[in-house]
């Protein structure tokens, strides 16, 4: 991927044409109608929101983010709300919560749909206390509403890249950092009409002859476009069994270094939120608080403040008082770094 970025940076070309070509290539790889590279999954959600509100109409595109009087409401299930749904507000969308934090039912969702509703937002893969994806699709179909799926982390199994749009969602967003493209890139997938409407609100449209689109601040250059394409192609073609075996080796290495601490226990966990089970990518280290010489908060703070700085989950600023475990996600590590982390943790614990 870095070679592809370097080659792109060495060439000056029309970014609009490059973006369109990459979008067509990505759509072909995924077997869907359309795609466009964006500067991250959050930007993809903002553009999908703008597309739902404007439907690509030139007069409405020029108004964003002023959506006064337009269909600008998006239903979000309170039972599965995350801070990512704030992206809906970036293009002038208004969040309307359905249900409560405990649960959201189909009746709750339908009960808040009105004449201003433009779409329903679904955070994948869903949760036990919310209306599942296919239920959301049925509701949206009955009310002729768009569905935006935040699938940022849903990059494995590989079918996750296309299943939401193939099933009937108008949009699904993906973050490049989860398939090797880095945090600078994301992908908006969807129907041909939907992606075209999103594009009319984007940086690419702003640079056109009318310069009416609001998306100038969501710039995507040739490096991001090529990175997304190259990384996705590599991700779709790689041996994921080998990838997970390498993760297991990293976790085994850390566990063997830390096994001598009697107040620690270990499990291998799937650190990502996906609907389908997959091999683990995180070593969970659980502390026996009655025997540990330090609290979990003290441990993660010392790891953060030491040299080298080690940042784990939970972050030292967000340690719940009753939490007794930390997760070391190895998918972001290079060979050898797992030993650095294990040695630092052993040092903090006095071993």
C-alpha positions in Angstrom: 0.0 0.0 0.0 2.8 2.4 0.9 4.3 1.8 -2.6 1.0 2.6 -4.2 0.7 5.9 -2.2 4.3 6.8 -3.1 3.6 6.3 -6.8 0.4 8.3 -6.5 2.2 11.2 -4.8 4.8 11.2 -7.6 2.1 11.9 -10.2 -0.2 14.9 -10.7 -3.5 14.0 -12.2 -7.2 14.9 -12.1 -8.4 13.7 -8.7 -12.0 13.6 -9.8 -11.2 11.0 -12.5 -9.0 9.0 -10.2 -11.8 8.9 -7.6 -14.4 7.8 -10.1 -12.1 5.1 -11.4 -11.3 3.8 -7.9 -15.0 3.9 -7.0 -15.9 1.7 -10.0 -13.0 -0.7 -9.2 -14.0 -1.0 -5.6 -17.7 -1.6 -6.5 -16.6 -4.4 -8.9 -14.4 -6.0 -6.2 -17.3 -6.0 -3.8 -20.0 -6.9 -6.3 -22.2 -3.9 -5.5 -23.5 -0.9 -7.5 -21.3 1.9 -6.4 -18.6 3.2 -4.0 -16.6 6.3 -3.3 -13.5 6.8 -1.2 -13.9 9.3 1.6 -11.6 10.7 4.3 -12.8 8.2 6.9 -16.0 6.4 7.7 -17.3 9.5 9.6 -17.1 11.6 6.5 -18.9 8.8 4.6 -21.8 9.0 7.1 -21.9 12.8 6.7 -22.1 12.5 2.9 -24.7 9.8 3.1 -26.8 12.0 5.3 -26.4 14.9 2.8 -27.5 12.6 0.0 -30.6 11.5 1.9 -31.6 15.2 2.5 -30.8 16.6 -0.9 -31.3 13.5 -3.1 -28.6 15.2 -5.2 -30.8 18.2 -6.2 -28.6 21.1 -7.1 -30.8 23.7 -5.3 -30.8 21.7 -2.1 -27.1 20.8 -2.3 -26.4 24.5 -2.2 -28.3 24.8 1.1 -26.5 22.2 3.2 -26.1 22.4 6.1 -29.2 24.6 6.4 -31.9 22.0 6.3 -34.7 24.2 7.6 -38.0 22.9 6.2 -36.5 19.8 4.6 -36.8 16.1 5.4 -33.8 16.1 7.7 -34.7 13.7 10.5 -32.9 10.4 11.0 -34.2 7.7 13.4 -31.6 6.3 15.8 -32.4 3.5 18.1 -31.8 4.6 21.7 -31.1 1.1 22.8 -28.0 0.9 20.5 -26.9 4.5 20.4 -23.2 5.3 20.0 -21.3 8.6 19.8 -20.8 7.9 16.1 -24.3 8.8 15.2 -23.4 12.5 15.8 -22.0 12.3 12.3 -25.6 12.6 11.1 -25.7 16.2 12.3 -22.7 17.1 10.2 -24.8 17.8 7.2 -27.7 19.3 9.0 -29.4 16.1 10.0 -31.5 15.9 13.1 -31.3 12.8 15.4 -34.7 11.4 16.5 -34.4 8.7 19.2 -36.6 5.7 19.1 -37.3 3.7 22.3 -35.0 4.0 25.4 -31.6 2.9 26.5 -33.0 -0.4 27.7 -34.5 -1.5 24.5 -36.0 -0.4 21.2 -38.8 -2.2 19.4 -40.2 -2.0 15.9 -43.2 -0.1 17.3 -40.8 2.4 18.8 -39.1 3.0 15.5 -42.3 3.4 13.6 -43.7 5.6 16.3 -41.2 8.4 15.6 -41.3 8.3 11.8 -43.0 11.5 10.4 -43.1 13.7 7.4 -39.6 15.1 8.2 -38.0 11.6 8.4 -35.3 11.1 5.8 -33.8 7.8 6.9 -32.9 5.3 9.6 -29.4 4.9 10.9 -28.2 1.5 11.9 -25.0 0.8 13.8 -23.7 -2.6 12.8 -23.8 -5.3 13.7 -26.6 -4.4 16.1 -27.4 -5.6 19.6 -29.8 -7.8 21.4 -31.9 -4.9 22.7 -32.5 -3.2 19.3 -34.4 -3.9 16.1 -32.1 -6.0 14.0 -30.9 -4.9 10.6 -33.4 -6.8 8.5 -36.2 -5.5 10.7 -34.9 -2.0 10.1 -34.9 -2.7 6.4 -38.6 -3.8 6.5 -39.6 -0.7 8.3 -37.7 1.6 5.9 -39.3 -0.2 3.0 -42.8 0.3 4.3 -42.2 4.1 4.8 -40.0 4.6 1.7 -37.0 5.7 3.8 -33.3 5.4 3.2 -31.1 3.2 5.5 -27.6 4.2 6.4 -25.5 1.5 8.0 -22.4 2.4 10.0 -20.3 -0.7 9.2 -17.0 0.9 9.9 -15.4 -2.1 11.6 -17.3 -4.8 9.7 -14.5 -5.9 7.5 -14.3 -9.6 8.3 -15.8 -12.0 7.3 -15.2 -10.5 3.9 -18.9 -10.7 3.0 -19.5 -7.9 5.5 -18.2 -5.4 2.9 -21.3 -6.0 0.7 -24.0 -7.8 2.6 -25.7 -4.6 3.9 -26.1 -3.0 0.6 -26.9 -6.2 -1.2 -29.7 -6.8 1.4 -31.2 -3.4 0.6 -29.4 -0.7 2.6 -28.9 2.5 0.6 -25.5 3.2 2.2 -22.9 1.4 4.2 -19.7 3.0 5.5 -16.3 1.4 6.2 -13.2 2.7 7.9 -9.8 2.2 6.2 -8.0 1.6 9.5 -9.7 -1.8 9.9 -8.5 -3.2 6.5 -5.0 -1.6 6.3 -5.7 1.7 4.6 -4.9 3.8 7.7 -7.1 6.3 9.4 -7.0 8.7 6.5 -9.3 6.8 4.3 -12.8 5.3 4.3 -15.3 4.0 1.8 -19.0 4.8 1.2 -20.8 2.0 -0.5 -24.4 2.0 -1.7 -26.8 2.2 -4.6 -25.7 4.0 -7.8 -28.2 6.7 -7.2 -27.3 7.1 -3.5 -23.6 7.3 -4.0 -24.1 9.7 -6.9 -26.2 12.0 -4.7 -23.5 11.8 -1.9 -20.8 12.7 -4.4 -22.7 15.8 -5.4 -22.2 17.1 -1.8 -18.6 16.2 -1.6 -15.2 17.8 -2.0 -15.1 16.5 -5.6 -18.3 18.4 -6.4 -17.1 21.5 -4.6 -14.1 21.6 -7.0 -16.5 21.5 -10.0 -17.7 24.5 -12.0 -20.5 25.4 -9.6 -18.6 25.1 -6.3 -21.9 24.8 -4.4 -21.2 21.6 -2.4 -20.5 22.1 1.3 -18.0 19.2 1.5 -14.8 21.1 0.8 -13.5 20.4 4.3 -13.8 16.6 3.6 -10.9 16.6 1.1 -9.8 13.3 -0.3 -6.6 13.3 -2.3 -4.8 10.9 -4.6 -3.0 9.3 -1.6 -6.2 8.5 0.3 -7.9 7.2 -2.9 -5.0 4.9 -3.9 -4.6 3.8 -0.3 -8.2 2.7 0.0 -8.1 0.8 -3.3 -4.8 -0.9 -2.8 -5.5 -1.9 0.9 -8.9 -3.2 0.1 -7.6 -5.3 -2.8 -4.9 -6.7 -0.6 -7.4 -7.4 2.2 -9.7 -9.2 -0.1 -6.9 -11.4 -1.5 -4.9 -12.1 1.6 -4.7 -15.4 3.6 -6.8 -14.5 6.7 -6.1 -17.8 8.3 -2.4 -16.9 8.3 -3.3 -13.5 9.7 -5.1 -15.0 12.6 -2.4 -17.5 13.3 0.1 -14.7 13.5 -2.2 -13.0 16.0 -2.3 -16.2 18.1 1.5 -16.3 18.2 1.7 -12.7 19.4 -0.8 -13.4 22.2 1.0 -16.6 23.1 4.3 -14.7 23.4 2.8 -12.2 25.8 1.0 -14.8 27.9 4.2 -16.8 28.3 6.0 -13.7 29.6 3.3 -12.9 32.1 2.3 -16.4 33.2 4.4 -16.1 36.4 2.2 -13.6 38.0 -0.2 -15.6 40.2 -2.8 -12.8 40.3 -3.2 -12.7 36.5 -5.4 -14.9 34.3 -5.7 -14.9 30.5 -8.3 -15.5 27.8 -8.2 -14.9 24.1 -10.9 -12.6 22.8 -12.4 -11.1 19.7 -11.8 -7.4 20.2 -14.0 -6.2 17.3 -17.7 -5.8 17.2 -18.9 -8.2 14.5 -22.0 -10.3 14.1 -20.1 -13.4 13.1 -17.6 -15.1 15.5 -14.0 -15.1 14.3 -10.6 -16.1 15.7 -9.4 -13.9 18.6 -7.2 -10.8 18.1 -7.0 -9.6 21.7 -5.3 -11.0 24.9 -7.5 -10.3 27.9 -5.5 -10.0 31.1 -7.8 -10.3 34.2 -6.6 -9.1 37.6 -7.4 -10.8 40.9 -7.9 -7.5 42.7 -7.5 -9.0 46.1 -4.0 -10.1 45.3 -2.8 -7.6 42.7 -0.2 -5.1 44.1 -1.7 -2.3 42.0 -5.2 -1.3 40.8 -6.1 -1.6 37.1 -6.2 2.2 36.9 -2.7 2.5 38.3 -1.4 -0.2 35.8 -2.8 1.4 32.7 -1.7 4.9 33.8 1.9 3.8 34.4 1.9 2.0 31.0 0.7 5.2 29.4 3.2 7.5 31.1 6.3 5.2 30.8 8.8 4.8 28.0 7.8 3.5 25.6 4.2 4.7 26.0 1.8 1.8 25.9 -1.9 2.5 25.4 -4.3 -0.3 26.0 -8.0 -0.8 26.6 -9.3 0.7 28.8 -7.5 4.0 28.4 -6.2 5.2 31.7 -8.7 8.1 31.7 -11.7 5.8 31.3 -11.2 3.0 33.8 -14.5 2.0 35.4 -14.1 1.4 39.2 -15.3 -2.2 39.1 -13.4 -3.2 36.0 -10.8 -5.9 36.6 -9.3 -6.7 33.1 -7.5 -5.0 30.3 -7.3 -6.0 26.6 -4.2 -6.0 24.4 -5.4 -6.0 20.8 -2.6 -7.4 18.7 -3.9 -6.6 15.2 -2.1 -3.2 15.4 1.2 -4.7 16.4 4.4 -5.5 14.5 6.4 -8.6 15.3 8.4 -8.0 18.4 6.2 -5.2 19.8 4.2 -7.8 21.8 7.4 -8.5 23.8 7.9 -4.8 24.5 4.3 -4.6 25.9 4.7 -7.7 28.0 8.0 -6.6 29.4 6.5 -3.1 30.3 3.5 -4.7 31.9 5.8 -7.1 33.9 7.9 -4.1 34.9 4.9 -2.2 36.2 3.7 -5.2 38.1 7.1 -5.6 39.7 8.4 -8.6 37.9 
